[in-house]
């Protein structure tokens, strides 16, 4: 096997990675995410939230706050079955989330052999009465891979059909009895929720998503006072910013914004090329990672400082660089180089991957980033695409308004403010966005939209 074929850069999406643990980099952000003081983990799409979520589960025996007697449960909320049950009792979305959280708690604690009999019966009865457990597995059971255990059969026969109407206070009973029992065991239960940007009742709209997640935070705000029920919630930054709930400022102290320095990105990639250096037994630090990357890639003459120049190129309008973009670049460059090798083109200048492959991969990465943007921010898709082919990536306010097709000044200001907020446009004169008269399209978006020339 050739050296280029030995490298596994992954597939660019943590949810689909089979071997993430083999090359996962425990960055400073990961360490902070593991802190008992961190409840909210925020970042744009591609910032590594799902990778951290996945590794919290895989490494829970090594993460101090999850070690025995503490407990961990991770989930990606599916609310349809819960909503179908509870909306006949109440339209409250806060009550919906309390029902959902109660079901997670009951299911997790039933795995504990030392759970008292009275609580076992209470939690089993709850799951049966609220339609989550049946002899023929419900969708919730299938998602949780939960099997009928000893004791459920009695409740399936005695509680169904329902003789006593459901009441939302039953959910509170599960939550508060669990907190009391956990406290008696000197144990915390961590509820970790990912993919919150995909939550819906029936494939709803963006407004429904904001409403659902605002109510999640209202529910969490009520439960955060408990001694032993703890949370780690993974939000896309732009969605969290749009949420409205009482005492939002109180969560600032338990919030982590994922940021990736050039050192972090280089070390992350260094872990993925480490297979070429089996003799190395020491920690992969920035200088070593940079050395390895420069051995693999011919970055091209236009990037005089190699990786560091590319890092600046990958910044969005808010100055953020996403690991997904760099991983995608490496994956595409590897594929292109493998194709070139098969075609007998081997101008690699002593590297494994040529500058031609890197340049082609850069175009593909830019296109992928734009595609992600248009998928996530559908409301701005047609407006943003109007910039395609513009002669310059630099704009005054008037020029940008015209290029975006916004003749009304107020309409233009609203659109520009939103595009700046989500990092699709950068403010370059250090003024607030509503006063700025100097804007730029970030490099990757400019490449994808064919804006400006290479030497602009």
Secondary structure as UniProt FT lines:
FT   HELIX           3..6
FT   HELIX           14..16
FT   HELIX           20..23
FT   HELIX           28..33
FT   TURN            36..37
FT   STRAND          40..43
FT   TURN            45..46
FT   HELIX           49..58
FT   TURN            59..62
FT   HELIX           64..66
FT   TURN            68..69
FT   STRAND          71..75
FT   HELIX           80..86
FT   TURN            87..89
FT   HELIX           93..109
FT   TURN            110..111
FT   TURN            113..114
FT   HELIX           117..129
FT   TURN            130..131
FT   HELIX           139..144
FT   TURN            150..151
FT   HELIX           152..158
FT   HELIX           169..184
FT   TURN            185..186
FT   STRAND          189..193
FT   HELIX           196..198
FT   HELIX           206..223
FT   TURN            224..225
FT   STRAND          229..236
FT   HELIX           237..242
FT   TURN            246..247
FT   HELIX           248..254
FT   STRAND          255..257
FT   HELIX           262..273
FT   HELIX           274..276
FT   TURN            278..279
FT   HELIX           286..296
FT   TURN            301..302
FT   TURN            304..306
FT   HELIX           307..313
FT   TURN            317..318
FT   HELIX           323..342
FT   TURN            343..344
FT   TURN            349..350
FT   HELIX           355..376
FT   HELIX           378..380
FT   HELIX           381..385
FT   TURN            386..389
FT   STRAND          394..395
FT   HELIX           397..403
FT   TURN            404..405
FT   HELIX           409..421
FT   TURN            422..423
FT   STRAND          426..427
FT   TURN            433..435
FT   STRAND          439..440
FT   HELIX           443..448
FT   TURN            449..450
FT   TURN            454..455
//
